[in-house]
Structure formats: C-alpha cells, structure tokens
Amino acid sequence: MTPHVSDLRWDRLVAGELSDAERADALAHADACAACSSRHAEIAAGFEAFATVAPALPRRAPRWPRVAVAVGAIAVAAAALVVVLRPPAGEATRTKGGSGPHLMLAAGPRDRIAPVVSGDRVRPGDSIQAAYTAATDGFGAVLARDGRGATTAYVPARGDAMVALPAGTLRSFPASTILDDVAGAQVVAIVWCEASVPIAPLVRELQATGRVAPPAGCTVDHVELDVRGDP
C-alpha cells in the first residue's frame, strides 16, 4: 500500500471516471501532499498537450513521431492513436466472432514515450507500456521474446495469473518495463482475455513460434520492435 494517490486514480480523475466522493478525496490528499499535487498537475497538463498534438499527426505515417508527452496516462492517451492509425490488416489477432478490445503499445525514453507499431526502432533502456480500451472487465498479460530468443512475462512480473483489467478507455496495464541491452527483433505480445488463463503455456508458445495464438475468449496483439543502441 502507498500513502500517495496512484497514477491510475489520477488517470481516472482526469478522464472523469471517479465519483464525486472519490474525486474529492484525491484532491483533498493532493492539497496536503506536494508530491501528489505535482503528479496531478503533470498528468492533467499532459492530457491537454495530447489533445493539442494529436490532430497534427499524419494518418498513415510509416514511423511514429516521438511526441514529447508526460508519462503515465498521457503516454496511454497518445498510444490510443494506434487504434486509429494501425493498418487494418495489422497485428491484432482475435477469436472468431469477437470484436475484442483495442490493444496498444507505447515505448521510448521515459520523458518521450510514444505509440509504436511493428518495425519501429527502440533503444536499450527505453520504457515499454501496454494499454487498452475495453467495454468489459477482463484479464491481461504482456509477454516478450527478445533478440536472443529469451521469453518472459513483462506483466505480471511474477506468478502465472493474469492481471485484472477493469473496463475503460485508454487504460494502462498496471506496470511498465525497461528494455535491457539485448539487441535485435523483440516480439511483444499483448494479451487480453474475458477470463484469466494460465500464462506459462503462452510464454512457451511465444518462445517456440514467435507468436501467441489467442485462447478462447482472448485477443492477442503482436508488435515486433527493432531494439538497437546508438551507432
């Protein structure tokens, strides 16, 4: 537990998703806590910056521009553009007959995280953050296979149980990851399911094939990143 207001709660406050009582409690805490007051101001300013920058982005750019936005909810808001701009025959794989949620990925230095799609270049030390928009509650995981073939779960970092993902718009998975110094193609598999499924079989499948076939009731989005340091 933490005495501070979480980024998720600030995200929901700025998005207008908190009740009046919840909003009042968070703002009252911020009035007495300089760190939370600063964080609230950063997230709110970032949303305003995103609203200004977003219309200027091209609809079909081969690479995403590195838009300078705040971390946390703002990176997720920028990442939502992936849903609009990713080519229709893209990476998402859904179960037959299901519309599924929208899954997305953002990456980059902590102060310049931005949406990414397959083929984009990232650098060791960059942060990776998955996000989603879903009409119903679900469960999720973020898996990755690096350039050496090592496969792991980014989210959750421990255990074999998926994390709970409440319904909502522009929500982030509960943790981000910092890339290590392994160069090469890194496949990130973002998994959202109606009901929790074991993660271990998905990790083994990703390691063996480079892809994760969506289990029943699940949506999987693959993003292949080019991890390279400066020349």
Secondary structure, 3 states (H helix, E strand, C coil): CCCCCCHHHHHHHHCCCCCHHHHHHHHHHHHHCHHHHHHHHHHHHHHHHHHHHHHHCCCCCCCCCCCCCCCCHHHHHHHCHHHHHCCCCCCEEECCCCCCCEEEEEEECCCCCEECCCCCEECCCCEEEEEEEECCCEEEEEEEECCCCCEEEEECCCCCCCEEECCEEEEECCCCEECCCCCEEEEEEEEEECCCCCCHHHHHHHHHHCCCCCCCCEEEEEEEEEECCCC
